[in-house]
Amino acid sequence: MTDDLLVSFTGFVDEPGEYPFHHSMTCYDLIFIHAGLQDSLRRAQTYMERGDIFRLGGDGKTSIIIPFSVRDVWNRKSEADISLKRGDEIVLYEKDVRESSSRVVYLSGEVKKTGNFSCEENLTIADLLLKGGGFTEKAWIFDAEISRIPPEGISGDSLSHVFVVPLIDREKEIFSREVMTDLILTRKTVASEFLLKPNDHVFIRANPDYEPLKTVSITGEVLYPGEYTIKSRNETLSELIERAGGIRNSAFLPG
């Protein structure tokens, strides 16, 4: 809470702080001395359409907001300037307050880096995949699922629009996985044709046929102890022992 003998100047200003109040003090007095608007760059970054005065109400408990035009005050329009009172807090805002606060897209699923990424103009799925470090081993690299909420919202029971977008032309561009990944990430496939919008959610699905290698360790009285990769779901223990060179003559077979 600002001291009754002071006024407070906060927000997007060059010299925020508390300053001694004096009679006949106006918004212009604070803005001219402490806002830094003489600097054309700061002025361009300041939201000139509105600032606010937060003032303690007549009940001494609640605050009221008094908006004003920063542009008109700065241009010395007398009808726009407001006389201050002890304890007032004056707030200026940065220009991007009127812009969307979330120019980001979301990447999830089978990529190396999931999370939020900035959404530049003309950002494509290929660009986003590059930001995400590329695919994981078990990624389905042929298409991506995009969820989107239009700015005007969606009527009915739908929560979002969902698109399945091809990343590569499966009829023309089937090469090794490494080559196909390079083609996608270097904007040489249809993945570079779909432009993303802020708040899009891109999901890379897992390949339903992918299974990581599974190994078992065989130790003890076999000819070649070590770690063996399982060849099939139906491989038996006796087959694994055979791959390990069979049981040594010194093995105790009953137990």
C-alpha positions as CSV (number, residue, x, y, z in Angstrom):
1,M,0.0,0.0,0.0
2,T,1.4,3.4,-1.0
3,D,2.1,5.9,1.9
4,D,-0.6,8.6,2.2
5,L,2.1,11.3,1.6
6,L,3.3,9.6,-1.6
7,V,2.1,8.6,-5.0
8,S,3.3,5.4,-6.7
9,F,4.4,5.1,-10.4
10,T,4.6,1.5,-11.6
11,G,4.3,-0.8,-14.7
12,F,6.1,-0.2,-18.0
13,V,7.9,3.0,-16.9
14,D,11.6,4.1,-16.9
15,E,11.8,5.0,-13.2
16,P,9.2,3.1,-11.2
17,G,8.9,4.0,-7.5
18,E,7.2,6.2,-4.9
19,Y,7.3,9.9,-5.1
20,P,6.4,12.8,-2.8
21,F,2.9,14.1,-3.4
22,H,2.3,17.8,-3.8
23,H,-0.9,19.8,-4.4
24,S,-1.8,20.4,-8.0
25,M,0.2,17.3,-9.0
26,T,-1.2,15.6,-12.2
27,C,-0.6,12.5,-14.3
28,Y,1.5,14.5,-16.7
29,D,4.0,15.5,-13.9
30,L,4.8,11.9,-13.2
31,I,4.8,10.8,-16.8
32,F,7.0,13.6,-18.1
33,I,9.7,13.1,-15.4
34,H,9.7,9.4,-14.8
35,A,8.0,7.5,-17.7
36,G,10.9,7.9,-20.2
37,L,8.6,8.7,-23.1
38,Q,11.1,11.3,-24.5
39,D,12.8,8.1,-25.8
40,S,11.1,7.3,-29.1
41,L,11.8,3.6,-28.7
42,R,10.2,3.4,-25.3
43,R,7.3,5.5,-26.5
44,A,6.8,3.0,-29.3
45,Q,6.8,0.1,-26.8
46,T,4.3,1.8,-24.4
47,Y,0.6,1.2,-24.6
48,M,-0.4,4.8,-25.3
49,E,-4.1,4.2,-25.5
50,R,-4.6,3.7,-21.7
51,G,-3.0,4.0,-18.3
52,D,-4.8,3.5,-15.0
53,I,-4.9,5.3,-11.6
54,F,-5.7,3.1,-8.7
55,R,-7.3,5.3,-6.0
56,L,-8.6,4.4,-2.5
57,G,-12.3,4.8,-2.4
58,G,-14.4,6.9,0.0
59,D,-14.8,4.0,2.4
60,G,-11.1,3.9,2.9
61,K,-11.0,0.1,2.1
62,T,-11.7,-0.5,-1.6
63,S,-9.9,0.8,-4.6
64,I,-11.4,2.3,-7.7
65,I,-9.8,2.4,-11.2
66,I,-9.6,5.6,-13.2
67,P,-8.5,5.0,-16.8
68,F,-6.9,7.8,-18.9
69,S,-5.3,8.2,-22.3
70,V,-1.5,8.2,-22.0
71,R,-1.3,9.6,-25.5
72,D,-3.6,12.6,-24.7
73,V,-1.8,13.3,-21.4
74,W,1.6,13.2,-23.1
75,N,0.3,15.5,-25.8
76,R,-0.8,18.0,-23.1
77,K,-4.5,17.8,-23.7
78,S,-5.7,19.5,-20.6
79,E,-9.1,17.7,-20.5
80,A,-7.2,14.3,-20.5
81,D,-4.9,15.1,-17.6
82,I,-6.1,14.1,-14.1
83,S,-5.2,15.7,-10.8
84,L,-3.7,13.2,-8.4
85,K,-4.5,12.5,-4.8
86,R,-2.3,11.3,-2.0
87,G,-1.9,7.5,-2.1
88,D,-2.7,7.2,-5.8
89,E,-0.9,4.5,-7.8
90,I,-0.4,5.3,-11.5
91,V,0.2,2.3,-13.9
92,L,1.4,2.3,-17.5
93,Y,1.4,-0.8,-19.7
94,E,3.6,-2.3,-22.3
95,K,2.3,-2.2,-25.9
96,D,2.0,-5.9,-26.3
97,V,-0.8,-5.9,-23.7
98,R,-3.2,-5.8,-26.6
99,E,-1.5,-8.7,-28.4
100,S,-2.2,-12.3,-27.9
101,S,-0.2,-13.4,-24.8
102,S,0.5,-16.8,-26.2
103,R,2.0,-16.9,-29.7
104,V,3.2,-20.5,-29.0
105,V,2.5,-23.9,-30.4
106,Y,2.7,-27.2,-28.5
107,L,4.6,-30.3,-29.5
108,S,4.0,-33.6,-27.9
109,G,4.4,-37.3,-28.5
110,E,7.3,-39.1,-30.1
111,V,9.8,-36.3,-30.5
112,K,13.0,-35.7,-28.6
113,K,11.9,-32.4,-27.1
114,T,8.3,-31.9,-26.2
115,G,6.8,-28.6,-24.9
116,N,5.9,-25.1,-26.0
117,F,7.7,-23.4,-28.8
118,S,7.4,-19.8,-30.2
119,C,5.1,-19.5,-33.2
120,E,6.7,-17.4,-35.9
121,E,5.0,-16.3,-39.1
122,N,5.0,-19.1,-41.7
123,L,6.0,-21.7,-39.1
124,T,5.5,-25.2,-40.7
125,I,5.2,-28.6,-39.1
126,A,8.7,-29.3,-40.5
127,D,10.1,-26.3,-38.7
128,L,8.5,-27.3,-35.4
129,L,9.8,-30.8,-35.7
130,L,13.3,-29.4,-36.1
131,K,12.8,-27.3,-33.0
132,G,11.7,-30.4,-31.2
133,G,15.0,-32.2,-32.1
134,G,13.4,-34.6,-34.6
135,F,11.7,-37.9,-34.0
136,T,12.3,-40.6,-31.4
137,E,13.0,-44.2,-32.6
138,K,9.4,-45.3,-32.2
139,A,7.8,-42.3,-33.9
140,W,5.3,-42.8,-36.7
141,I,6.9,-40.4,-39.2
142,F,4.3,-40.5,-42.0
143,D,1.7,-38.1,-40.5
144,A,1.0,-35.8,-37.5
145,E,-2.2,-34.9,-35.7
146,I,-2.9,-31.2,-35.3
147,S,-5.5,-29.9,-32.9
148,R,-6.7,-26.3,-33.4
149,I,-9.1,-23.9,-31.7
150,P,-10.2,-21.1,-34.0
151,P,-10.2,-17.5,-32.5
152,E,-14.0,-17.3,-32.8
153,G,-14.4,-20.5,-30.9
154,I,-16.4,-23.7,-31.8
155,S,-20.1,-24.1,-31.5
156,G,-21.8,-27.3,-30.3
157,D,-20.0,-30.1,-28.4
158,S,-16.7,-29.9,-30.3
159,L,-13.7,-28.8,-28.3
160,S,-11.2,-28.4,-31.2
161,H,-10.7,-29.0,-34.9
162,V,-8.4,-32.0,-35.4
163,F,-6.5,-32.6,-38.6
164,V,-4.3,-35.6,-39.6
165,V,-1.6,-34.0,-41.8
166,P,0.7,-36.1,-44.0
167,L,4.4,-35.5,-43.4
168,I,5.6,-37.4,-46.4
169,D,4.1,-38.7,-49.6
170,R,4.0,-42.4,-49.0
171,E,3.5,-43.1,-52.7
172,K,6.5,-41.2,-53.9
173,E,9.0,-40.8,-51.1
174,I,9.6,-44.1,-49.4
175,F,13.3,-44.4,-48.6
176,S,15.2,-45.4,-45.5
177,R,13.9,-43.9,-42.3
178,E,17.0,-41.7,-42.0
179,V,16.5,-40.3,-45.5
180,M,12.8,-39.7,-45.0
181,T,13.5,-37.9,-41.7
182,D,16.1,-35.6,-43.4
183,L,13.6,-34.8,-46.2
184,I,10.9,-33.8,-43.7
185,L,13.2,-31.7,-41.6
186,T,14.7,-29.9,-44.6
187,R,11.3,-28.8,-46.0
188,K,11.4,-31.2,-48.9
189,T,8.1,-32.9,-48.3
190,V,4.5,-32.0,-47.8
191,A,5.3,-31.3,-44.1
192,S,6.4,-27.9,-45.2
193,E,3.1,-27.0,-46.8
194,F,0.9,-26.9,-43.6
195,L,1.3,-23.6,-41.8
196,L,0.8,-23.7,-38.0
197,K,-1.2,-21.1,-36.0
198,P,-0.7,-19.9,-32.4
199,N,-2.0,-22.5,-29.9
200,D,-1.9,-25.4,-32.3
201,H,-1.1,-28.7,-30.7
202,V,1.0,-31.0,-32.8
203,F,1.1,-34.7,-31.7
204,I,3.4,-37.2,-33.2
205,R,2.1,-40.7,-32.7
206,A,4.0,-43.9,-31.9
207,N,4.5,-46.5,-34.6
208,P,2.1,-49.3,-33.6
209,D,4.5,-52.0,-35.0
210,Y,7.6,-50.7,-33.2
211,E,9.0,-52.7,-30.4
212,P,12.4,-52.0,-28.8
213,L,15.0,-54.7,-28.7
214,K,14.6,-57.0,-25.7
215,T,17.5,-58.8,-24.2
216,V,18.1,-61.5,-21.6
217,S,21.3,-62.3,-19.8
218,I,22.6,-65.9,-19.7
219,T,25.3,-66.7,-17.2
220,G,26.7,-69.8,-15.6
221,E,27.5,-73.1,-17.2
222,V,27.0,-72.3,-20.9
223,L,29.7,-72.1,-23.5
224,Y,29.1,-68.4,-24.4
225,P,27.5,-66.6,-21.4
226,G,26.4,-63.0,-22.1
227,E,23.4,-60.8,-23.1
228,Y,21.3,-62.1,-26.0
229,T,18.6,-60.3,-28.0
230,I,15.3,-62.1,-28.1
231,K,14.6,-63.0,-31.7
232,S,10.8,-63.5,-31.5
233,R,7.9,-63.6,-29.1
234,N,7.9,-67.4,-29.3
235,E,11.6,-68.0,-28.6
236,T,12.0,-70.6,-25.8
237,L,14.6,-71.0,-23.1
238,S,16.1,-74.0,-24.8
239,E,16.6,-72.0,-28.0
240,L,18.4,-69.3,-26.1
241,I,20.6,-71.9,-24.4
242,E,21.4,-73.3,-27.8
243,R,22.4,-69.9,-29.1
244,A,24.7,-69.6,-26.0
245,G,26.6,-72.6,-27.2
246,G,24.7,-75.2,-25.1
247,I,25.4,-76.4,-21.6
248,R,28.9,-77.3,-20.5
249,N,29.7,-80.8,-19.4
250,S,30.4,-79.5,-15.9
251,A,26.9,-78.2,-15.5
252,F,24.7,-79.6,-12.8
253,L,21.6,-80.4,-14.8
254,P,19.1,-81.4,-12.1
255,G,19.1,-78.0,-10.4
